[in-house]
Amino acid sequence: MRRALFSMLLVSLLFCLPSGLPAQTFNLQTGREPVASLDGLWRFHTGDDPAWAAPNFDDSQWPLLRSDEEWGQQGYKNYGGFAWYRFTVAVPDGSRDWSIYLGPMETGYQLFVDGRLAGSFGPIQSSRNYAISSRVFDLSPASASGPHTFHIAIRAWHAPYWAEFAQGGFYSSSCFGDSRFIARRATTDRSLQWNRFVDEYTYAVLSTLVGLVVLVLFFIRRQEREYLWFALLLLANAIDIALGISRDLALIPLPVFDFVDGFVRSAALFAALAFFSVVLRTPRSRSWWLIVALLFISPPTIVFLYVFNITSVAIAGLLGTLAVLPAIVWILVSLLKRSLQRDRDAVILLVPTLLWQGFPLIDNILLITWQLGWQRWTAYWAFPLLTKPFVLRPGPAVGTIYIFALLLFLIRRFSLARQEETRLASELESAHSIQRTLVPPISTSFGGYDLNGLSLPSEEVGGDLVDLVLLPNQSVLAYVADVSGHGLPASILMGMIKTAVRTILLESSDDSASLLASLCDRLNRALPTVKAPHMYATLSAICLAPDGRVQYTLAGHPSILHYRASSRTVQTITCHQLPVGLLPVDAYLSHSLQMEQGDLLAIATDGILEAANAQQEEFGSDRIAALLTQLPGQDLASLRDSIVSAAQAFGKQADDQTILLVRRVE
C-alpha cells in the first residue's frame, strides 16, 4: 500500500514540478499524412506575462501537464485567473497552409504562434463563456519553404468565480496539420457534436410542436385552462433546451445564461404548479403564491451572489436547488394526497411526474456534490442510455415520456369532457323541450281582449315566464316574470313560480282588486324557502275584467306601456316595489286603469329593453313606444315579431327576451 501511494506521488511530482526536460515537440514527418495529434505534455505556468508569448522564451523550468486534461485534475484544483501553455510543432514545409485545432476550454484564451497573435476565443478576463466545442485557427505560412518549427503559446483565462464549478484548461484532444485535413476533421467533429444534441433538440422540437397544438386547443376551449398551462410548460421547456445548447456552443455568457434560463425554468415550474392546481382542483393558497415568488426571486439572486464573489458557484447552485424544491414538493405531495384519495387523474399523473420532477432534482443535487468534490456518485449517475446511432441521455428521455404521458392524459380528459358536453347538450335539449311546454307562445282572445306573448331564452333554457290564467269571475290574469340570471338555475325557479302562481290562485278567494297584491305577498314569502341565495324574480301582473277595467301590479319589473287609441299616445305606467323573493315587504299594492277599444298594453322584460349596441346604447322602452305608435292596426303576432326583431337587430341578445301584448277589442 505504501509503495502504491509513493508511486502515485512520484507521478504527480513528475507532472507538476518544474522540470529541465524539454516539452514534447510534435513532428509531422515527410511522406505521411500531414496531421498530428497534440495530445501529450505541454509546458504550463500560472500567472500572466506578455513575454511568455515570445518564441525564444526559456520555459524549461515550467511544469509539464497533459494537454487533454483540465489543470484542476493535475494539481491546480480550483485555480482561477491567467495561465499559459507552451509547446512546439515541427513541420516539413513551413510555407504550406497549416491549421491548429484546439480542444474546448472554459472560459477563454488567446493563441500566439511564433510570438504573434493568431486568434482567440472569448474576450480575455471579461470572458464568461462556457464551451464544449473545439476551434480551428489558420496559421500564417512561414516566409521560406522547408522545415519549420512553430512555437505555440496559449494565454488562457479562467474566471475565478467559476473555478470551483469547472476546473480550467483544455479537457479534450487537439491536433495540428494541413488546413484541408483539419477542416475535414472539424466538420466531422461538428457532426459528432450535433449528434450529442440529437436527443435534446428532438425533445425541444417535440415540446414546441405539442405545446403549440395544445395552445390552439386552449384558444378553442378557453374555459379549460389546464391546456394553457400545459402549453406554456412545454414551450418553456423548449426554450430551456435551446438556451442550454447556446450555452454549450458559447453563444451566450454564463451569467446571462443562468439569469435568463433561471427565469425560463421558473416559468416552467410556475406553469406546472398552475396546471396541477387546476387538474387536482387544489386552491391557490398564500403558501402557493409564496412558492411562486421564491421561484422568480431566485435566478437574479443566484447570479448576483456568484458574479460578485459573495459566495461560490457551488453554494449559489445549492441555493438555486433549494429555491425550486418547495415547488417540486408541492406538486408531488398534492399528487400523492389526491392519489391516496383515489383521484383517478392524480393516480394517472403520479408516476410520470415523479420521473419528470425527480430526475432533474437528483441531477441538480449530484451536480452540487460534484462541485463540492464528491465526484464518485456523479460518475455513476451521468450515463447515456444510448450512444449509437445517437446519444440519448436520461433527461430528454424522461422529458419525452412525460410529454407523451401528459398528452395521453389530456386526450383522455378532452374525450371525457366531450362526452360530458354531449350528455349535457342532450339534457339541455330535453330541458328546452320541457320549457317550450311550460312556457308556450300565447295567442288567444277572451273576454274582449286579444293576447299575444312570447319568451325567447338566451340559452337552451331561461328564467323568463309569460302566462295567463282564466279566473272564475270571467276575468283573465296575465303576468310576466323574470328570474334573476339565466340558464338552468333560473329555468328551475321559473317553473316553481308558475306552479306557485297557479296554486295560489286556486286557493285564493280574493276579488280582483286585492288578488294581485295578495299574489305578490305570498310569492315573496314562499320563494326564499326554495331559491338559491341572491336569486329573486321581478313580476308584472294584470287582471283584465270584461268591462275594460284592468288591475295591475309591478314588483321590481320594468314599466307597462299603455297605448291609447283615441289620442295615439303612449303612457308609461310605473309602480315602484321590490322584486319578490329578495327582502321582506310589508304589503304589495295594486292599481287600476281603464282600457278603451283599440287600446294596447305592452309588457317587456329587460332582455329586450337592455339590448345594447356597439356604442352601449340600450334599446329602451321609447323604441317600443315608437313601434306601438307607428303600427297601431297591425295584428298582435306581427307587432310582437316587429318589436323582438328590432331589439335583436339593435344589439346582441344577452338575456332572456319576453314580451306580452294585450289589445282591447270590444
C-alpha atoms as one frame of an Amber mdcrd trajectory, in Angstrom:
protein
   0.000   0.000   0.000   2.788   2.424   0.895   4.616   1.555  -2.331   1.463
   2.349  -4.376   0.981   5.696  -2.641   4.628   6.550  -3.204   4.314   5.723
  -6.915   1.227   7.971  -7.285   3.008  10.827  -5.509   6.042  10.411  -7.743
   3.911  10.585 -10.903   2.197  13.739  -9.618   5.549  15.361  -8.923   6.791
  14.497 -12.395   3.784  16.279 -13.892   3.530  19.312 -11.651   7.058  20.278
 -10.563   9.406  22.336 -12.738  11.480  20.100 -14.967  14.547  20.599 -17.078
  13.150  18.082 -19.540  12.024  19.649 -22.799   8.336  19.821 -23.620   7.138
  17.434 -26.252   7.794  18.573 -29.817   5.077  17.379 -32.172   6.577  16.277
 -35.549   4.834  15.890 -38.878   7.096  13.530 -40.853   7.555  13.898 -44.595
   5.662  11.335 -46.669   2.965  10.721 -44.028  -0.494  12.244 -43.750   0.159
  15.846 -42.657  -1.872  15.706 -39.400  -0.587  15.030 -35.877  -2.269  14.779
 -32.501  -1.206  17.379 -29.961  -2.151  15.179 -27.021   0.873  14.965 -24.773
   2.884  17.111 -22.355   2.692  20.899 -22.625   4.549  23.428 -20.524   2.252
  25.191 -18.063   2.539  28.191 -15.771   0.000  30.187 -13.779   0.086  33.963
 -13.874   0.451  36.366 -16.774   3.410  37.888 -18.597   3.362  39.075 -22.263
   6.984  37.893 -22.617   5.787  34.290 -22.347   4.452  34.527 -25.914   7.956
  35.007 -27.383   9.287  32.033 -29.397  12.727  32.227 -27.750  11.401  32.316
 -24.170  13.040  29.686 -21.952  10.194  27.625 -20.457  12.342  24.691 -19.360
  11.555  25.295 -15.693   7.788  25.224 -16.213   5.855  22.153 -15.057   4.601
  19.650 -17.626   0.849  18.998 -17.815  -1.166  16.749 -20.043  -2.821  18.748
 -22.801  -6.134  16.863 -22.799  -6.941  17.135 -19.079  -8.026  20.154 -17.069
  -5.348  21.720 -14.919  -7.635  21.245 -11.925  -7.111  17.492 -12.280  -3.325
  17.923 -12.374  -2.533  19.756  -9.169  -4.187  23.158  -9.738  -7.606  22.476
  -8.298  -9.977  25.468  -8.101  -7.425  27.776  -9.733  -8.926  30.783 -11.481
  -7.129  33.532 -13.350  -4.454  33.597 -16.080  -2.299  30.634 -17.075  -0.076
  29.867 -20.061   0.608  26.768 -22.146   3.635  26.357 -24.423   4.762  23.686
 -26.909   6.362  23.406 -30.372   5.340  21.780 -33.642   7.893  20.746 -36.295
   6.612  20.642 -39.888   8.388  19.544 -43.078   7.359  22.648 -45.039   6.528
  25.867 -43.238   5.207  27.575 -46.377   2.156  25.298 -46.639  -1.259  26.185
 -45.203  -1.297  24.838 -41.656  -4.037  24.957 -39.037  -4.252  24.149 -35.353
  -7.372  22.553 -33.924  -7.652  23.302 -30.197  -9.949  21.370 -27.913 -12.614
  23.001 -25.731 -11.707  25.187 -22.777 -13.528  27.164 -20.128 -13.614  30.100
 -20.350 -11.342  31.971 -22.846  -7.871  32.108 -24.388  -5.526  33.768 -26.887
  -3.357  31.797 -29.325   0.160  33.071 -30.147   2.190  31.492 -32.959   5.865
  32.476 -33.209   5.140  35.412 -30.925   2.222  36.782 -32.991  -1.460  36.683
 -32.012  -3.159  34.139 -34.288  -6.668  34.121 -32.782  -8.715  33.934 -29.616
 -11.877  32.582 -28.063 -13.886  34.846 -25.807 -12.850  38.264 -24.523  -9.930
  37.677 -22.170 -10.527  38.491 -18.494 -14.126  39.563 -19.124 -14.948  36.221
 -20.754 -17.791  34.453 -19.011 -18.473  31.854 -21.659 -18.603  28.126 -21.316
 -17.824  25.994 -24.360 -17.754  22.338 -25.249 -16.680  22.884 -28.864 -13.188
  22.831 -30.377 -11.930  25.630 -32.617  -9.805  25.879 -35.757  -7.145  28.575
 -36.198  -5.406  29.047 -39.541  -1.699  29.884 -39.247   0.269  32.284 -41.409
   2.732  30.378 -43.657   6.445  30.758 -42.948   8.361  33.178 -45.155  10.505
  30.403 -46.670   9.831  26.842 -47.722  11.456  23.897 -45.985  11.290  22.514
 -42.444   9.953  24.880 -39.818   9.213  24.781 -36.095   6.131  26.634 -34.857
   6.391  27.949 -31.296   2.889  27.825 -29.821   1.889  29.805 -26.716  -1.644
  29.921 -25.329  -2.689  32.559 -22.836  -5.682  31.076 -21.001  -8.184  32.859
 -18.784 -10.452  31.074 -16.342 -12.981  33.148 -14.395 -12.158  32.802 -10.664
 -15.783  32.658  -9.579 -16.275  29.718 -11.953 -13.151  27.800 -10.851 -14.911
  25.671  -8.233 -17.517  24.522 -10.726 -15.293  23.887 -13.769 -11.586  23.147
 -13.459  -9.816  25.323 -16.018  -7.798  24.400 -19.062  -8.237  22.214 -22.106
 -10.051  18.978 -21.452 -10.102  17.224 -24.825  -7.875  16.387 -27.768  -6.162
  18.934 -30.015  -4.365  18.432 -33.315  -2.193  20.213 -35.870  -1.897  19.711
 -39.615  -2.629  20.653 -43.178  -5.556  23.085 -43.314  -7.594  20.851 -45.633
  -7.318  17.843 -43.332  -8.025  19.939 -40.251 -11.138  21.372 -41.930 -12.385
  17.848 -42.583 -11.654  16.858 -39.005 -13.533  19.917 -37.722 -16.524  19.127
 -39.959 -16.599  15.558 -38.676 -16.351  16.731 -35.074 -19.169  19.236 -35.584
 -21.358  16.435 -36.922 -20.492  14.327 -33.895 -21.149  17.294 -31.634 -24.603
  17.834 -33.105 -25.104  14.107 -32.732 -24.660  14.693 -28.996 -27.558  17.147
 -29.146 -29.966  14.939 -31.129 -31.897  13.892 -28.034 -32.112  17.450 -26.745
 -33.189  19.208 -29.912 -35.605  16.367 -30.712 -37.095  16.889 -27.264 -37.173
  20.663 -27.883 -38.894  20.290 -31.275 -41.391  17.825 -29.805 -42.105  20.183
 -26.889 -42.612  23.099 -29.280 -44.948  21.259 -31.650 -47.054  19.682 -28.906
 -47.076  22.979 -26.982 -48.383  24.914 -29.996 -51.068  22.296 -30.688 -52.223
  22.368 -27.062 -52.174  26.189 -27.111 -54.504  26.165 -30.137 -56.715  23.723
 -28.243 -56.837  26.189 -25.351 -57.993  29.003 -27.656 -60.786  26.690 -28.810
 -61.720  25.737 -25.236 -60.764  28.777 -23.178 -62.683  27.641 -20.124 -60.305
  24.672 -19.682 -57.173  26.470 -18.523 -55.144  23.315 -17.989 -54.439  23.370
 -21.727 -52.905  26.850 -21.407 -50.611  25.882 -18.537 -49.507  22.638 -20.187
 -48.717  24.504 -23.420 -46.678  27.133 -21.556 -44.838  24.373 -19.674 -43.824
  22.674 -22.926 -42.802  25.911 -24.647 -40.707  26.924 -21.625 -39.010  23.505
 -21.720 -38.177  24.022 -25.398 -36.683  27.464 -24.692 -34.682  25.996 -21.801
 -33.150  23.351 -24.082 -32.350  25.927 -26.771 -30.626  28.096 -24.169 -28.634
  25.091 -22.929 -27.379  24.320 -26.430 -26.487  28.000 -26.912 -24.508  27.884
 -23.676 -22.627  24.753 -24.731 -21.739  26.411 -28.023 -20.509  29.500 -26.132
 -23.083  31.741 -27.830 -24.081  33.489 -24.599 -22.104  34.305 -21.426 -22.700
  32.065 -18.444 -24.186  34.690 -16.091 -26.602  35.762 -18.834 -27.498  32.132
 -19.407 -28.029  31.484 -15.693 -30.184  34.610 -15.378 -32.392  34.026 -18.445
 -32.553  30.258 -18.143 -33.343  30.580 -14.445 -36.408  32.653 -15.283 -37.412
  30.232 -18.047 -37.171  27.259 -15.677 -39.091  29.206 -13.049 -41.784  29.932
 -15.644 -41.929  26.222 -16.497 -42.338  25.270 -12.836 -44.943  28.002 -12.355
 -46.884  26.611 -15.326 -46.595  23.142 -13.756 -47.889  24.467 -10.426 -50.832
  26.154 -12.160 -51.512  23.045 -14.263 -51.684  20.746 -11.252 -53.716  23.231
  -9.206 -56.341  23.158 -11.991 -56.228  19.415 -12.672 -56.227  18.439  -8.987
 -58.725  21.173  -8.064 -56.362  22.492  -5.404 -56.894  26.092  -4.203 -54.038
  28.546  -4.631 -53.338  29.480  -1.040 -50.943  32.076   0.314 -48.219  29.422
   0.614 -48.736  28.575  -3.074 -48.067  32.184  -4.053 -45.036  32.322  -1.734
 -43.614  29.318  -3.586 -44.172  31.134  -6.897 -42.478  34.277  -5.568 -39.481
  32.223  -4.432 -39.191  30.713  -7.919 -38.861  34.084  -9.633 -36.694  35.757
  -6.984 -34.007  33.066  -7.042 -32.474  33.466 -10.585 -31.226  37.080 -10.229
 -30.191  36.448  -6.627 -28.074  33.407  -7.523 -26.289  35.163 -10.404 -25.604
  38.189  -8.198 -24.121  36.004  -5.453 -21.502  34.257  -7.570 -20.694  37.002
 -10.106 -19.762  39.405  -7.310 -17.903  36.654  -5.398 -20.254  36.828  -2.428
 -20.366  33.044  -2.469 -19.101  30.191  -4.616 -20.871  28.811  -7.665 -21.482
  25.569  -5.752 -23.237  27.379  -2.895 -25.197  29.536  -5.358 -26.253  26.359
  -7.182 -27.293  24.789  -3.891 -29.423  27.850  -3.094 -30.994  27.611  -6.558
 -31.888  23.969  -5.995 -33.351  24.777  -2.578 -35.410  27.594  -4.154 -37.176
  25.226  -6.567 -37.537  22.437  -4.006 -40.796  23.799  -2.430 -42.484  23.859
  -5.856 -41.459  20.270  -6.579 -42.544  19.140  -3.110 -45.917  20.904  -3.503
 -46.577  19.154  -6.818 -45.559  15.703  -5.581 -47.335  15.988  -2.218 -50.529
  17.237  -3.893 -50.419  14.340  -6.346 -49.755  11.827  -3.585 -52.595  13.139
  -1.397 -55.061  13.036  -4.278 -53.841   9.571  -5.261 -54.481   8.293  -1.732
 -57.982   9.772  -2.055 -58.382   7.629  -5.206 -58.483  10.609  -7.544 -58.096
   8.985 -10.967 -56.351  11.998 -12.522 -53.765  12.046  -9.734 -53.154   8.293
  -9.989 -52.525   8.576 -13.746 -50.104  11.500 -13.350 -48.195  10.352 -10.259
 -45.517   8.080 -11.790 -44.721  10.265 -14.872 -44.454  13.325 -12.648 -42.190
  11.519 -10.175 -39.857  10.739 -13.084 -40.098  14.235 -14.577 -39.504  16.126
 -11.327 -37.403  13.550  -9.500 -34.731  13.051 -12.151 -33.666  16.713 -12.541
 -33.821  17.166  -8.758 -31.381  14.280  -8.223 -29.305  15.550 -11.149 -29.014
  19.004  -9.553 -28.111  17.550  -6.167 -25.393  15.361  -7.698 -24.106  18.313
  -9.712 -23.693  20.258  -6.482 -21.933  17.319  -4.820 -19.602  17.205  -7.819
 -18.865  20.897  -7.364 -18.134  20.184  -3.711 -15.665  17.454  -4.686 -17.790
  14.318  -4.262 -17.340  13.094  -7.822 -17.811   9.386  -7.241 -21.618   9.392
  -7.239 -21.869  11.747 -10.210 -19.913   9.326 -12.378 -22.459   6.593 -11.718
 -25.411   8.879 -12.470 -24.303  10.774 -15.612 -24.539   7.951 -18.123 -26.077
   7.856 -21.625 -28.867   5.391 -22.279 -27.724   5.120 -25.901 -24.569   6.086
 -27.761 -25.475   4.804 -31.229 -26.893   5.834 -33.648 -27.142   8.950 -31.462
 -26.596   9.904 -27.846 -29.666   9.537 -25.635 -29.394  10.822 -22.068 -31.841
  10.194 -19.228 -33.037  13.827 -19.022 -34.510  14.149 -22.540 -35.764  10.546
 -22.361 -37.668  11.217 -19.136 -38.965  14.525 -20.526 -40.253  12.819 -23.672
 -42.001  10.129 -21.613 -43.586  12.876 -19.515 -44.815  14.775 -22.589 -46.496
  11.691 -24.010 -47.946  10.740 -20.620 -49.497  14.182 -20.150 -50.610  14.278
 -23.761 -52.444  10.983 -23.311 -53.870  12.326 -20.057 -55.180  15.466 -21.788
 -56.586  13.438 -24.694 -58.438  11.282 -22.177 -59.599  14.392 -20.322 -60.709
  16.007 -23.583 -62.614  12.860 -24.579 -64.382  12.721 -21.215 -65.205  16.431
 -21.454 -66.674  15.931 -24.935 -68.764  13.020 -23.677 -69.972  15.151 -20.781
 -70.759  18.031 -23.136 -72.723  15.694 -25.395 -74.653  14.358 -22.430 -75.289
  17.853 -21.096 -76.356  19.099 -24.531 -78.837  16.237 -24.756 -80.188  17.040
 -21.301 -80.418  20.742 -22.124 -82.282  19.925 -25.327 -84.716  17.890 -23.248
 -84.993  20.778 -20.787 -85.579  23.146 -23.712 -88.424  20.958 -24.946 -89.901
  20.874 -21.454 -89.632  24.654 -21.158 -91.389  25.126 -24.501 -94.184  23.073
 -22.996 -94.160  25.086 -19.756 -93.930  28.463 -21.497 -95.648  28.130 -24.856
 -96.275  31.179 -27.059 -99.578  32.869 -26.211-102.033  33.814 -28.949-105.641
  33.925 -27.806-108.757  36.075 -27.470-111.009  36.087 -24.421-113.456  38.417
 -22.731-112.980  41.270 -25.193-109.176  41.082 -25.317-106.589  39.795 -27.768
-103.457  38.485 -26.022-100.122  37.554 -27.587 -96.928  36.640 -25.742 -93.535
  35.093 -26.471 -90.455  34.157 -24.419 -87.038  33.587 -26.044 -84.335  32.236
 -23.696 -80.754  33.426 -24.311 -79.534  29.858 -23.743 -81.209  26.484 -24.166
 -83.389  27.307 -21.165 -84.115  30.572 -19.399 -85.782  32.216 -16.442 -88.442
  34.369 -18.160 -92.097  33.414 -17.941 -95.258  34.644 -19.676 -98.546  33.021
 -18.680-102.268  33.625 -18.371-104.958  32.109 -16.149-108.748  32.288 -16.553
-110.383  33.315 -13.282-113.807  32.160 -12.047-115.239  35.700 -12.382-114.586
  35.632 -16.166-111.522  37.837 -15.772-108.126  36.966 -17.246-104.945  37.136
 -15.173-101.839  37.570 -17.362 -98.344  38.031 -15.994 -94.690  38.247 -16.982
 -91.966  37.104 -14.556 -88.202  37.480 -14.930 -85.950  35.417 -12.658 -82.524
  36.916 -11.944 -79.799  35.357 -14.071 -80.433  32.936 -16.883 -79.749  29.343
 -17.780 -80.728  26.206 -15.896 -80.974  27.615 -12.314 -83.231  30.447 -13.483
 -85.313  27.982 -15.508 -85.901  25.766 -12.480 -87.012  28.713 -10.347 -89.236
  29.907 -13.198 -91.023  26.541 -13.206 -91.501  26.822  -9.435 -93.002  30.309
  -9.833 -95.502  29.119 -12.456 -96.574  26.256 -10.197 -96.767  28.568  -7.168
 -98.887  31.164  -9.027-101.437  28.592 -10.153-101.541  27.024  -6.680-102.056
  30.424  -5.029-104.832  31.330  -7.489-106.636  28.029  -6.845-106.526  28.617
  -3.094-107.365  32.330  -3.238-110.842  33.751  -2.678-109.773  37.381  -3.066
-111.544  39.616  -5.546-109.583  41.078  -8.448-108.882  44.303  -6.555-106.770
  42.541  -3.926-105.824  39.400  -5.840-102.633  40.764  -7.389-101.289  42.265
  -4.151-102.035  39.003  -2.330-100.280  37.040  -5.099 -97.090  39.109  -4.714
 -97.183  38.860  -0.928 -97.455  35.060  -0.960 -94.759  34.651  -3.624 -92.429
  36.902  -1.638 -92.844  34.688   1.408 -92.608  31.378  -0.473 -89.603  31.959
  -2.756 -86.900  32.359  -0.060 -87.589  28.791   1.084 -86.833  27.222  -2.321
 -84.481  29.557  -4.225 -80.710  29.846  -4.186 -79.169  32.799  -2.296 -79.297
  36.154  -4.095 -81.911  34.923  -6.597 -85.182  36.792  -6.990 -87.854  37.467
  -9.591 -89.452  40.593 -10.993 -93.173  40.373 -11.737 -95.664  42.343 -13.826
 -99.247  41.082 -13.452-102.531  42.374 -14.889-106.107  41.272 -14.249-108.384
  42.006 -17.247-112.096  42.487 -16.487-114.704  42.145 -19.297-115.692  45.813
 -18.942-112.171  47.053 -19.787-111.104  47.698 -16.231-107.541  46.494 -15.618
-105.990  45.837 -12.223-102.160  45.779 -12.306 -99.125  45.476 -10.045 -95.364
  45.706 -10.639 -92.817  44.021  -8.345 -89.438  45.341  -9.486 -90.439  44.917
 -13.136 -89.968  47.496 -15.933 -92.885  49.815 -16.668 -96.031  48.851 -18.584
 -96.618  50.791 -21.825-100.256  51.818 -22.424-101.074  52.835 -25.999-104.279
  54.942 -26.127-106.013  54.602 -29.475-108.090  57.744 -29.061-105.078  60.059
 -28.724-102.481  57.830 -30.468-100.141  58.355 -27.495 -98.217  56.007 -25.214
 -98.353  56.330 -21.431 -95.704  54.792 -19.187 -97.199  53.104 -16.129 -94.814
  52.641 -13.217 -95.174  51.143  -9.757 -92.016  51.117  -7.610 -91.954  47.948
  -5.479 -89.264  45.378  -4.620 -88.944  42.126  -6.596 -90.434  39.029  -4.979
 -88.098  36.767  -3.022 -85.495  39.464  -2.342 -86.422  41.064   1.001 -89.425
  41.019   3.336 -92.104  43.545   2.289 -94.982  44.737   4.494 -97.521  44.702
   1.667 -97.581  44.893  -2.113-100.014  47.308  -3.749-102.102  47.038  -6.897
-103.595  49.796  -9.058-106.170  50.074 -11.827-106.602  51.637 -15.270-109.284
  51.660 -17.960-108.748  50.289 -21.471-110.898  51.530 -24.350-111.438  49.801
 -27.661-108.159  49.718 -29.634-106.026  50.419 -26.572-102.957  48.243 -26.169
-100.724  47.219 -23.243 -97.089  46.115 -23.769 -95.047  44.366 -21.051 -91.386
  43.539 -21.850 -88.524  42.115 -19.795 -85.097  43.723 -19.523 -83.701  41.292
 -22.113 -85.466  43.440 -24.733 -85.198  46.816 -23.024 -81.481  46.466 -22.205
 -80.305  45.040 -25.535 -77.210  47.190 -26.246 -75.483  48.153 -29.477 -71.749
  48.663 -30.057 -71.971  52.159 -28.547 -73.525  50.639 -25.387 -76.852  52.353
 -26.087 -79.872  50.401 -24.837 -82.917  49.564 -26.936 -85.190  51.018 -24.247
 -88.943  51.495 -23.892 -89.027  54.552 -26.179 -88.331  52.406 -29.256 -91.139
  50.023 -28.257 -93.456  53.015 -27.803 -92.492  54.282 -31.264 -93.389  50.923
 -32.833 -96.745  50.896 -30.992 -97.499  54.327 -32.429 -96.302  53.513 -35.955
 -98.114  50.158 -36.224-101.366  50.655 -34.297-103.546  48.464 -36.506-101.113
  45.605 -37.042-102.151  42.195 -35.712-100.504  41.357 -32.392 -98.371  38.476
 -33.706 -96.813  40.716 -36.382 -96.404  43.589 -33.912 -94.727  41.245 -31.409
 -92.332  39.968 -34.075 -91.535  43.531 -35.156 -90.580  44.514 -31.598 -88.445
  41.392 -30.992 -86.725  41.678 -34.390 -85.971  45.363 -33.826 -84.411  44.603
 -30.420 -82.276  41.759 -31.790 -81.138  43.857 -34.748 -80.250  46.690 -32.368
 -77.973  44.608 -30.145 -76.886  41.045 -29.466 -79.211  39.075 -27.189 -77.511
  38.782 -23.810 -80.535  37.872 -21.666 -83.875  36.132 -21.966 -86.324  38.212
 -24.032 -90.051  38.127 -23.241 -92.956  40.327 -24.348 -96.711  40.315 -23.710
 -99.156  42.386 -25.800-102.832  42.917 -24.825-105.372  44.755 -27.044-108.935
  45.755 -26.105-111.198  44.754 -28.986-114.731  45.480 -27.721
